Amino acid sequence: MGSYVKDFFDFNTKPVICFARLRNTDRYVEPLNSIMDSFYYVITEFMEKYRDKYNYTFYSIEFGNRMPKKDYSTIEMADYVVVLSDAEYTFHVPGRIDPLHLDRTNMHLNNIRKIIDGKHIIVCRSDRADDENLYRKYTFPNNDIELSFIDECDFVGGIHSLKYYFLLEYINKHNIPFDKEYDFVYWGSSKRHSVRETPPEKLFKYGDIIEKGKESDDERDRILRAIRMKKNKLDTFFIGSVIGNSDYSFTSNMKEIIPMMCKGNATLCFNWPGYDEYTTSRYNEAIACGVIPLVWKNYDINNTLVFDDWQRCYSFEEAHKKIKDLQDKDFREITFNKIHEDYLNKIKDKTYYIKRFDKLINKILN
């Protein structure tokens, strides 16, 4: 992919769209290297299609092999700033982020706050907690901004249905086996804490936390801890920042963890309290890896992806029993095949997600 800034920039006639990461740094060449790669995939198609209509700049993101840069001028010259957001809320939870990383990203964010007034921010979000309240009250608390959202669930099956295709293509290409070793596998974080109520400027003093985080109402930390307890006699594998010491450290590069994911019989999908109608990328990722996605209580209450109420777990005891039931290989294979077949009838092909993003962002830009 060429340089959109260098090759297509026309300051006089075309509006400027800056694609930005506020905290992390991403370089998109191909899928499965970033949590946000489903959005990056459709964004590349959008940029190519509309390169004669818009100028593009990039802050802490690159599409291609060049190293991403944190150049504030790319935001300052923009009319629209498209923020790729998957875990902004974690930077407002005391003790969640390493203090040095937090201080460094807050420094950059404070500089962005100085130049962001009057701009239209379009948040492409991949986490329920990265909502309008967070961006207005915590991320840009004193700024005059227009704010719009493109949510992962504004797409049939969620935009991360694309990850099903990305993962399956990678698994087939590299002949990764689906040999099962674990009764239960989980990747991600526990969502134990939510955003605190202390104003951002009063939370830290020289890097020292002066208020503890607020306990969230999310139940996954309790349930995941119970599943992992040795007395339950389950073989489990945990990946990421979940329930203390996990079996494998967090990484945004899914290629590293795909072989581990494929070894699991089942996983469990949760949602933030109050968002029962939504899905998450975990459901799609599980199906691609041959893992049965059990779901917690009213997750995806409208069954946009969920196949059968058997998948729903309303207590630890119920989840434990179903995980144990899946130790029966024949039962597991029959159950997975039914869920998989239903899933394929519900999601769309790649072209749909490209066209849907095109429609959603153009509605905001126009």
Stockholm file with secondary structure:
# STOCKHOLM 1.0

chainA/1-366         MGSYVKDFFDFNTKPVICFARLRNTDRYVEPLNSIMDSFYYVITEFMEKYRDKYNYTFYSIEFGNRMPKKDYSTIEMADYVVVLSDAEYTFHVPGRIDPLHLDRTNMHLNNIRKIIDGKHIIVCRSDRADDENLYRKYTFPNNDIELSFIDECDFVGGIHSLKYYFLLEYINKHNIPFDKEYDFVYWGSSKRHSVRETPPEKLFKYGDIIEKGKESDDERDRILRAIRMKKNKLDTFFIGSVIGNSDYSFTSNMKEIIPMMCKGNATLCFNWPGYDEYTTSRYNEAIACGVIPLVWKNYDINNTLVFDDWQRCYSFEEAHKKIKDLQDKDFREITFNKIHEDYLNKIKDKTYYIKRFDKLINKILN
#=GR chainA/1-366 SS CCCHHHHHCCTTTSCEEEEECSSCCEEESSTTSSTTHHHHHHHHHHHHHTTTTCEEEEESEEESSSCCCCCHHHHHTCSEEEEEESSGGGGGSTTTSCHHHHHHHHHHHHHHHTTCTTCEEEEEESSTTSCHHHIIIIISTTCCCEEEEEETTSSTTCTTHHHHHHHHHHHHHTTCCCCCCEEEEEESCCCCEECCSSCHHHHEETTEECSCCEECSCCHHHHHHHHHCGGGCCCEEEESSCSSSCSBCCCSCHHHHHHHHTTEEEEEECCCTTCTTCCCHHHHHHHHTTCEEEEETTTTTTCSSCCCGGGEESSHHHHHHHHHHTTSHHHHHHHHHHHHHHHHHHSCCHHHHHHHHHHHHHHHHC
#=GC SS_cons         CCCHHHHHCCTTTSCEEEEECSSCCEEESSTTSSTTHHHHHHHHHHHHHTTTTCEEEEESEEESSSCCCCCHHHHHTCSEEEEEESSGGGGGSTTTSCHHHHHHHHHHHHHHHTTCTTCEEEEEESSTTSCHHHIIIIISTTCCCEEEEEETTSSTTCTTHHHHHHHHHHHHHTTCCCCCCEEEEEESCCCCEECCSSCHHHHEETTEECSCCEECSCCHHHHHHHHHCGGGCCCEEEESSCSSSCSBCCCSCHHHHHHHHTTEEEEEECCCTTCTTCCCHHHHHHHHTTCEEEEETTTTTTCSSCCCGGGEESSHHHHHHHHHHTTSHHHHHHHHHHHHHHHHHHSCCHHHHHHHHHHHHHHHHC
//
